[in-house]
């Protein structure tokens, strides 16, 4: 970025007077609410030295950190492979990754969710935690397949773009060279080899299924989709019968209220030098 982006300027505007505090930069508004709650639970005086600002996306977090080396950024681990993660860390020493797949992955484990529900609801629910766990984990195999396939397929767009798709063959000079056209098309074809990609998916699936259930939920299952499409539905079906169904934000806002500080974030708090 050659100039301040709108999100960057908005974060700077939160710091008044200028330079009096530093910023923890996160991807989106839900992430901001999540980390503010975690900070409140772990370090109640954090607002005297920090603000939490929204960058609107992972790339913007990285862009802002280049311009603000004293700030700290947090991005989702999601489908980033180890090489990409290591590269980002090397380029941005002030960058941290969410220990789980994404923020919503802190609301997908049955025991953790159960503990966030009001005591009266837990006491009156037939079957207790075992029944709740069974309902929440019922489609786990399907969601693990989705997560494994996502890890293989979602990065393809970035990969093929680095191989010149499609701009390298839209260049005027390239259109005059049959050899360049054939070589470029062959490179794209080799990269999108169906047999290799399906084998990668199978390998990801075998590795994922070798993990304990909780680890699959934390690191393989796409937390955002799982929470929106399944967890939220289970919560509505079990605990809001006869009442209007709550949406994604409604449930997250309610669950956050009683969420304790999570030990996953101790390294982040240490990097922020919080007491």
FENQUIKA-V827103 format. One record per backbone hydrogen bond with DSSP energy under -0.5 kcal/mol. CO is the residue of the C=O (numbers start at 1). NH is the residue of the N-H. If there is no record, write none. Layout:
co=CO nh=NH
co=CO nh=NH
//
This chain:
co=5 nh=9
co=6 nh=10
co=7 nh=11
co=8 nh=12
co=9 nh=13
co=10 nh=14
co=11 nh=14
co=11 nh=15
co=12 nh=15
co=14 nh=16
co=17 nh=20
co=22 nh=51
co=23 nh=25
co=23 nh=72
co=24 nh=26
co=24 nh=53
co=25 nh=74
co=26 nh=55
co=27 nh=56
co=27 nh=57
co=28 nh=32
co=29 nh=33
co=30 nh=34
co=31 nh=35
co=32 nh=36
co=33 nh=37
co=34 nh=38
co=35 nh=39
co=36 nh=40
co=37 nh=41
co=38 nh=42
co=39 nh=43
co=43 nh=46
co=45 nh=48
co=46 nh=49
co=46 nh=50
co=49 nh=22
co=51 nh=24
co=51 nh=53
co=53 nh=26
co=53 nh=55
co=57 nh=61
co=58 nh=62
co=59 nh=63
co=60 nh=64
co=61 nh=65
co=62 nh=66
co=63 nh=67
co=64 nh=67
co=64 nh=68
co=68 nh=71
co=72 nh=25
co=73 nh=96
co=75 nh=98
co=77 nh=80
co=81 nh=85
co=82 nh=86
co=83 nh=87
co=84 nh=88
co=85 nh=89
co=86 nh=90
co=87 nh=91
co=88 nh=92
co=92 nh=95
co=94 nh=73
co=96 nh=75
co=100 nh=77
co=101 nh=78
co=102 nh=105
co=103 nh=106
co=104 nh=107
co=105 nh=108
co=109 nh=113
co=110 nh=114
co=111 nh=115
co=112 nh=116
co=113 nh=116
co=113 nh=117
co=114 nh=117
co=118 nh=122
co=119 nh=123
co=120 nh=124
co=121 nh=125
co=122 nh=125
co=124 nh=126
co=125 nh=128
co=127 nh=130
co=127 nh=131
co=128 nh=132
co=129 nh=133
co=130 nh=134
co=131 nh=135
co=132 nh=136
co=133 nh=137
co=134 nh=138
co=137 nh=140
co=139 nh=143
co=140 nh=144
co=141 nh=145
co=142 nh=146
co=143 nh=147
co=144 nh=148
co=145 nh=149
co=146 nh=150
co=147 nh=151
co=148 nh=152
co=149 nh=152
co=149 nh=153
co=150 nh=154
co=153 nh=156
co=154 nh=157
co=155 nh=159
co=156 nh=160
co=157 nh=161
co=158 nh=162
co=159 nh=163
co=160 nh=165
co=161 nh=164
co=164 nh=168
co=166 nh=169
co=167 nh=170
co=167 nh=171
co=171 nh=175
co=173 nh=176
co=174 nh=177
co=176 nh=178
co=177 nh=181
co=178 nh=182
co=179 nh=183
co=180 nh=184
co=181 nh=185
co=182 nh=186
co=183 nh=187
co=184 nh=188
co=185 nh=189
co=186 nh=190
co=187 nh=191
co=188 nh=192
co=190 nh=193
co=193 nh=197
co=194 nh=198
co=195 nh=199
co=196 nh=200
co=197 nh=201
co=198 nh=202
co=199 nh=203
co=200 nh=204
co=201 nh=205
co=202 nh=206
co=203 nh=207
co=204 nh=208
co=205 nh=209
co=206 nh=210
co=207 nh=210
co=208 nh=211
co=212 nh=216
co=213 nh=217
co=214 nh=218
co=215 nh=219
co=216 nh=220
co=216 nh=221
co=218 nh=101
co=221 nh=223
co=222 nh=226
co=223 nh=227
co=224 nh=228
co=225 nh=229
co=226 nh=230
co=226 nh=231
co=227 nh=232
co=230 nh=234
co=231 nh=235
co=232 nh=236
co=233 nh=237
co=234 nh=238
co=235 nh=239
co=236 nh=240
co=240 nh=243
co=247 nh=251
co=248 nh=252
co=249 nh=253
co=250 nh=254
co=251 nh=255
co=252 nh=256
co=253 nh=257
co=254 nh=257
co=255 nh=258
co=256 nh=259
co=262 nh=265
co=263 nh=266
co=265 nh=269
co=266 nh=270
co=267 nh=271
co=268 nh=272
co=269 nh=274
co=270 nh=273
//
